[in-house]
Every structure is written in structure tokens, then in C-alpha cells.
Amino acid sequence: MTEFRWMTAGESHGPGLTVIVEGVPSGLEIDEDYIERQMARRQKGYGSGGRMKIEKDRAELRGGVRHGITLGSPIAMWIENRDFANWTDAMSPNPVGDDVDKKTHTRIVPGHADFPGALKYMHHDVRNVLERASARETAARVAAASVARRLLEEFGITVHARAISTGAERSDEIDPGRINWDDVEASEVRAADTDSDARFKAAIDAAKAARTTIGGIMQVVAFGVPVGLGSYVHWDRKLDARLAHAMVGINAVKGVEIGSGFSNTMRPGREVQDVIVPDPSDPRRFRQESNHAGGIEGGMSNGNPIVAQVAIKPIATMTSPLPSVDINTGEVIEAAYNRSDICQVARACPVAEGMMALVLAHAMLEKFGGDSLSEMKRNYAGYIASHGEFGGGSDASRP
């Protein structure tokens, strides 16, 4: 079995984005239409910028899949950037003449990757930084995550995300298990209720009128995750550590909370720990009476829904630019303006779902992996059956 891993390549206004996903077992059904449906969700959202009117993302499968079935070999995908038609000279991979408008950028945008990236890679044209640092790259991640999501579906695992705040507006606390996720999908701001939907839109409208941007908090939830993914043995194999890493890797994300992580710090221990009781009807033979831990204890999934809150800051590019500098001359000037969203929270939700799906797929393959999906399912079924040895179950196979 090959270790599950994935990689993306490509620039925001370049010819397109390339995706490689490796370690997916053979026998998994997937096609371009399924991937396109997931990618289309990333393109929705109240407060989105003009780029979404240009692009209609679709990933073309170019390897690793035959007749809609994975082969076990690396899966290759290609996503065309339609806007490249307007940037063919400026973003040409090949040398171009000096008479061509190369759309050079030297003005730094505060809060963007421009400044550290330019100094790190010795780029005097910061377009070389912003083209890759752009959130356009997340289209490729959602494509990769579509493969992971499809694998998880084979084991009854689903992943959802919603906005729980937009700017200063926050929704009421709701048990994720009681949310109607179809309502979230129907909401342009991915709100779980009509009141929050209206308040989130009003906050975006106010930010647009003020020529600024706003961020917010997403809640990402995975249902049906079995107990025991991850590890308590090494710090870098802990499931919550891997999830936090994945979430902070999303453009503009600055904070991650697992379960009730931050509010737990204000409560006594007796109100924080999730009490365990026997439950013969549960495949684990036990259940927790609450889920303050967000489905992860000691770095391992405990069988409850995995819940993470993800904070994403306001986008750095604004229609009323901040004061800044020219990277080459040091001149104090106005920051550059590039087309962008007013608020990206709703559009970032499918990206956060994707990152959780990629982490969980990796952990599932790590625990139950085989070269084929049928082998993986046998391993999974045997593991779930072994829980019957606990909580008063059969002791026939106990050591």
C-alpha cells in the first residue's frame, strides 16, 4: 500500500492547476461530475468577487481512473484557469519580449504573503508571490478532497461546514447533530438559520459600503468517524494536531479550536469532561453523554462527531487600500488592489470540509488501508467487530 498524499501546482492567473493524489486504493467509484459538484460549492457565497463570474471550475481526470473506477495508481487532475486568456503574455511559462505588459507588481499589500515571500525568494516582482499565495489554489485542494470525501462515503463518514460568525455577527449555539445541512447549503452565507442568514448578509453589505473586508468563524463537523483514528504515541500523529495543521494551512486562517476548546478553559473540570456510560447498542459498547472534546481525546477519534471551529481573518486586498511601500524603492505609497471577495467565509467552508476530509482519509487508510477498497472494507469490518470484546461482550478472543 502506498501512503496517502497529495500535491497541487499552478498559479492564480496561469494556465491552470494540477493535482496529484496518491495512495487511493483501487476499486473506488469516482467521476468528473462528482468532483465538479464539490468544486462548484467553493464558488458560491455572498460577497464573492468578480473572479467567480469568470471561472466555472471542472477538474479533468488525466490519470489513475479508468471507466469511473480508481486503479490504485496516482490520480492526476487538471483544472483550467479561464482567466488565463486575459493573462497569456503576463503569465506565460515561456520567455516573452520586453515589449509585453508583464503586469509587474512592486506594491506590497499589508497582511498578504507579498512582503515575506518577496524577501524569502528574492522576488523583485511580487506577482511571483501573490500568484501562488492566492486562494485560487484552494480549487485544487477541493478537487483533491473530492477523492478523499468519496472514499469516506464508503464508510458512512460525512463532512459538513457552516458559518457560525461573519464579522461581528454570531449565530446562536446549535448542536451540530440537530442542524439541517440542506438549509446550510441553500444559504448564500452558509448560515444554519434565517436570522443568522440575514445578519451575516447585512454585515457583508456594510463592509462593502465601507470599502473594507470582514472574516468570520467556520464550524467543520465530521459524522460517522470510527473510534481510534490518530494516535497518542507520537505528537505528530495525533489527529487533532493533524487537523489543526490542515486548517491553518488554508489561506487567511489564523485560529483553530477542537470541540469547546476555548470555552472549556472557563469551566471547572467536572463540567468539561465527557462522561462515558455503557451502551450495548453502540458499536463501541459505550457512549459519551456530551462532546466537549469535539470527538477527539488523547489525539484519537473517540467515535463522536469531530467538531472544529476555524477562524479566518478578513481578506488583505480592499477597494480602499491601506498605506504601504514599494518593495524595491522603499517609497511610501498606497497598497495595490487586486479583485477579491468582501467576505470569504462561505466560500472557505467547502475548503475547510476538504481539508478535514483529506486528514480523515489519510487516517482511515493508515488504520485500515489496503491496495483495494474491498481489502480496506474487510479490515474495517474486522476492527468494528472487535469492539464486541469490551463492555460485557463476548470474551472468546480476549488474550
C-alpha positions in Angstrom: 0.0 0.0 0.0 1.3 3.5 -0.9 1.0 6.2 1.7 -1.8 8.7 1.0 -0.5 12.0 -0.1 -1.4 14.8 -2.4 0.1 17.9 -4.0 -1.1 20.9 -6.1 0.7 23.1 -8.6 -0.2 26.2 -10.5 -0.7 29.9 -10.2 -3.8 32.1 -9.9 -3.7 33.5 -13.4 -1.6 30.8 -15.0 -2.8 28.2 -17.5 -4.4 26.1 -14.7 -4.0 24.0 -11.6 -2.5 20.5 -11.4 -3.5 18.0 -8.7 -1.9 14.6 -7.8 -3.5 12.3 -5.3 -1.6 9.2 -4.4 -2.4 6.2 -2.2 -6.1 5.8 -3.1 -7.0 2.1 -3.2 -8.3 0.5 -6.4 -12.0 -0.1 -6.8 -13.3 3.3 -5.7 -16.1 4.8 -7.9 -15.5 8.4 -8.9 -16.0 10.6 -11.9 -15.6 14.2 -13.1 -19.2 15.1 -12.4 -18.9 14.2 -8.7 -15.7 16.3 -8.4 -17.3 19.2 -10.3 -20.3 19.3 -7.8 -17.9 19.7 -4.9 -15.9 22.3 -6.7 -19.0 24.3 -7.6 -19.7 24.7 -3.8 -16.5 26.6 -3.4 -17.5 29.1 -6.0 -20.7 30.1 -4.2 -21.0 32.7 -1.5 -22.5 36.1 -0.7 -19.8 38.8 -1.0 -17.7 36.9 -3.6 -15.5 38.8 -6.0 -15.6 39.1 -9.8 -13.4 36.1 -10.4 -16.2 33.7 -9.8 -18.1 35.2 -12.7 -15.2 34.1 -15.0 -14.3 30.7 -13.7 -16.5 27.6 -13.9 -14.3 25.0 -12.2 -14.1 21.5 -13.5 -11.3 19.0 -12.9 -10.4 16.8 -15.8 -9.2 13.4 -14.8 -5.9 12.6 -16.5 -4.7 9.5 -14.8 -5.4 6.9 -12.1 -9.1 6.4 -13.1 -10.5 4.2 -15.8 -14.2 3.9 -16.6 -15.0 5.7 -13.4 -13.0 3.4 -11.1 -9.7 4.1 -9.4 -6.8 1.9 -10.4 -4.6 2.2 -7.3 -2.1 4.3 -9.2 -1.7 8.1 -8.7 -4.7 10.2 -9.7 -3.9 13.2 -11.8 -6.3 16.1 -12.4 -6.2 19.3 -14.4 -8.2 22.5 -13.7 -8.2 25.1 -16.4 -8.0 28.8 -15.5 -10.3 30.5 -17.9 -9.0 33.9 -16.9 -5.6 32.9 -18.3 -6.9 34.0 -21.7 -6.5 37.6 -20.3 -3.0 36.9 -19.0 -1.4 34.8 -21.7 1.7 37.0 -22.0 1.9 38.3 -18.4 1.7 34.7 -17.0 3.4 32.8 -19.9 5.6 29.9 -18.6 8.0 30.7 -21.5 10.2 33.9 -22.0 8.4 36.9 -23.5 9.8 40.1 -25.0 10.4 43.4 -23.2 7.6 45.0 -25.1 5.0 42.8 -23.4 3.0 44.1 -20.4 4.2 41.7 -17.7 1.8 43.2 -15.2 4.6 43.6 -12.7 3.7 44.3 -9.1 6.0 46.1 -6.7 3.5 47.5 -4.2 3.1 45.4 -1.0 -0.4 44.5 0.3 -0.3 44.6 4.2 -1.5 41.2 5.5 -0.7 39.3 2.3 2.2 36.9 1.6 3.8 39.6 -0.6 6.4 41.0 1.9 7.9 37.9 3.5 7.6 35.9 0.2 9.5 38.6 -1.8 12.3 38.7 0.7 12.5 34.9 1.1 12.6 34.1 -2.6 14.4 37.3 -3.8 11.5 38.3 -6.0 11.6 42.0 -7.1 8.2 41.4 -8.8 5.8 40.4 -6.0 3.4 39.0 -8.6 5.6 35.9 -8.3 4.4 35.6 -4.7 0.8 36.6 -4.9 0.0 34.3 -7.9 0.8 31.2 -5.8 -0.3 32.6 -2.5 -3.8 33.4 -3.9 -6.7 31.4 -2.6 -7.3 30.3 -6.2 -5.1 27.4 -5.3 -7.8 26.1 -3.0 -9.8 25.0 -6.0 -7.1 22.3 -6.5 -7.5 21.3 -2.8 -11.2 20.8 -3.2 -10.6 18.6 -6.2 -8.1 16.5 -4.2 -10.5 16.4 -1.3 -13.3 15.2 -3.5 -11.4 11.9 -3.8 -11.0 11.8 -0.1 -14.6 12.6 0.5 -15.7 9.9 -1.9 -13.6 7.3 0.0 -15.0 8.4 3.3 -18.6 7.9 2.0 -17.8 4.2 1.5 -17.6 4.0 5.3 -20.5 6.2 6.2 -18.4 9.3 7.0 -19.7 12.7 6.0 -18.2 16.1 6.4 -20.1 19.4 6.7 -19.3 23.1 7.4 -21.2 26.2 8.2 -20.5 29.8 9.1 -21.1 30.5 12.8 -19.9 34.1 12.6 -19.4 36.7 9.9 -17.7 39.9 11.1 -19.2 40.9 14.5 -22.4 38.9 13.9 -22.5 35.4 15.5 -25.2 32.7 15.4 -26.6 31.0 18.5 -25.0 27.8 19.6 -26.6 24.7 17.9 -25.8 21.0 18.4 -24.3 20.0 15.0 -26.3 16.9 15.1 -29.5 18.9 15.0 -28.5 21.1 12.1 -30.4 20.8 8.8 -27.4 20.8 6.5 -29.6 21.2 3.4 -30.6 24.6 4.8 -26.9 25.5 5.2 -26.3 24.5 1.5 -29.2 26.7 0.4 -27.8 29.7 2.4 -25.5 32.1 0.4 -23.7 32.8 3.7 -23.8 29.1 4.9 -25.9 30.0 7.9 -27.9 27.4 9.8 -31.0 29.6 10.4 -32.8 32.5 8.7 -31.9 35.1 11.4 -28.2 34.4 11.1 -28.5 34.4 7.3 -30.0 38.0 7.3 -27.5 39.3 9.8 -24.5 37.8 8.0 -25.6 39.3 4.7 -26.1 42.7 6.4 -22.6 42.6 7.8 -21.1 41.9 4.4 -23.2 44.7 2.8 -21.9 47.1 5.5 -18.3 46.1 4.9 -18.7 46.6 1.1 -20.2 50.0 1.7 -17.2 50.9 3.9 -14.8 49.6 1.2 -13.3 47.1 3.6 -13.4 43.3 4.2 -14.6 41.0 7.1 -13.8 37.5 8.2 -15.5 35.1 10.5 -15.6 31.6 12.0 -16.5 28.3 10.4 -17.6 25.2 12.1 -16.5 21.9 10.4 -18.1 18.6 11.5 -17.4 15.0 10.5 -20.1 12.4 11.3 -19.6 8.6 11.4 -15.9 8.6 12.2 -14.9 5.4 14.0 -13.1 5.3 17.3 -9.3 5.1 17.2 -8.1 7.2 14.2 -4.8 9.0 15.1 -2.5 8.1 17.9 -1.5 9.0 21.4 2.0 7.6 20.9 3.7 10.5 19.0 2.9 14.1 18.9 2.8 14.4 15.2 0.4 11.5 14.7 -2.3 13.0 17.0 -5.5 13.5 15.0 -6.3 16.9 16.4 -2.7 18.1 15.7 -3.1 17.0 12.1 -6.4 18.7 11.8 -5.1 21.9 13.2 -2.2 21.8 10.8 -4.5 21.3 7.9 -6.9 24.0 8.8 -4.2 26.7 9.5 -2.8 25.8 6.1 -5.9 27.4 4.5 -5.3 30.9 3.2 -6.1 33.6 5.9 -6.9 31.1 8.6 -5.5 32.2 12.0 -7.1 30.0 14.6 -8.4 26.5 15.2 -10.5 25.2 18.1 -11.3 21.5 18.6 -14.7 21.0 20.3 -15.3 23.5 23.1 -11.6 24.1 23.5 -11.6 27.8 24.4 -14.8 27.9 26.4 -13.6 24.8 28.3 -10.9 26.9 29.9 -13.5 28.9 31.7 -15.3 25.9 33.2 -14.4 23.6 36.1 -13.2 20.1 35.1 -16.5 18.4 36.2 -18.3 20.3 33.5 -15.8 19.8 30.8 -15.0 16.0 30.7 -17.3 13.9 28.6 -18.7 11.2 30.9 -18.8 7.7 29.5 -21.7 5.3 30.1 -22.3 1.7 28.9 -24.4 1.4 25.8 -24.7 -2.1 24.2 -26.5 -0.6 21.2 -23.4 1.5 20.3 -20.7 -0.3 18.2 -18.1 0.9 20.7 -20.2 -0.7 23.6 -20.1 2.7 25.3 -21.1 6.3 24.6 -20.3 9.8 25.9 -23.0 11.9 27.4 -21.6 15.1 25.9 -19.0 16.1 23.3 -17.0 18.9 24.7 -13.8 17.2 23.4 -15.1 17.6 19.8 -14.7 13.9 19.1 -11.0 13.6 19.8 -9.4 12.5 23.1 -5.7 11.9 23.6 -5.0 12.6 19.9 -7.5 9.9 18.8 -11.1 9.9 17.5 -13.5 8.6 20.1 -16.4 7.8 17.9 -18.3 11.1 18.4 -18.7 13.7 15.7 -15.4 15.5 15.2 -16.0 19.3 15.6 -13.6 22.1 14.8 -14.1 25.9 14.7 -11.8 27.7 12.3 -11.2 31.4 12.4 -10.4 33.2 9.1 -9.3 36.8 9.0 -10.6 39.5 6.6 -9.0 39.4 3.1 -6.0 41.6 2.8 -7.0 43.2 -0.5 -9.5 46.1 -0.1 -11.2 48.5 -2.5 -9.9 51.3 -0.2 -6.2 50.2 0.0 -4.1 50.7 3.1 -0.8 52.7 3.2 2.1 50.6 2.1 5.5 50.6 0.4 7.2 49.8 -2.9 9.3 46.6 -2.3 12.2 47.9 -4.5 12.4 51.6 -3.8 11.1 51.8 -0.3 8.7 54.6 -1.3 5.6 55.0 0.9 2.6 54.5 -1.4 -0.9 53.1 -1.5 -1.2 49.3 -1.4 -2.1 47.5 -4.6 -5.7 46.5 -5.2 -6.5 43.1 -6.8 -10.0 41.8 -7.4 -11.1 39.9 -4.3 -14.1 38.9 -2.1 -15.6 41.2 0.5 -16.0 38.1 2.8 -14.7 34.6 2.0 -16.2 32.7 5.0 -19.0 31.0 3.0 -16.6 30.1 0.1 -14.0 28.8 2.6 -16.4 26.4 4.2 -16.0 23.8 1.4 -12.3 24.2 1.6 -12.3 23.5 5.3 -14.5 20.5 4.7 -12.0 19.3 2.2 -9.0 19.7 4.5 -10.8 17.7 7.2 -11.8 15.0 4.6 -8.1 14.8 3.4 -6.9 14.3 7.0 -9.6 11.7 7.8 -9.0 9.8 4.6 -5.3 9.7 5.4 -6.0 8.4 8.9 -8.5 5.8 7.7 -6.0 4.5 5.2 -3.4 4.5 7.9 -5.6 2.4 10.1 -7.5 0.1 7.6 -5.6 0.6 4.4 -5.1 -2.0 1.7 -4.4 -2.0 -2.0 -8.1 -2.3 -2.9 -11.3 -0.9 -1.5 -12.6 -4.4 -0.8 -9.5 -5.2 1.3 -9.9 -1.9 3.2 -13.5 -2.8 4.0 -12.6 -6.2 5.3 -10.1 -4.6 7.6 -12.6 -2.1 8.8 -15.3 -4.7 9.4 -13.0 -6.8 11.4 -12.0 -3.9 13.6 -15.5 -2.8 14.3 -16.4 -6.4 15.2 -13.6 -6.5 17.7 -15.3 -3.9 19.9 -17.7 -6.6 20.9 -14.9 -7.9 23.2 -15.5 -4.9 25.5 -18.2 -3.7 27.8 -19.5 -7.1 28.7 -19.4 -8.5 25.2 -18.0 -11.9 24.2 -14.6 -12.8 25.6 -13.9 -15.6 23.2 -11.0 -13.8 21.6 -9.5 -12.0 24.6 -5.8 -12.7 25.3 
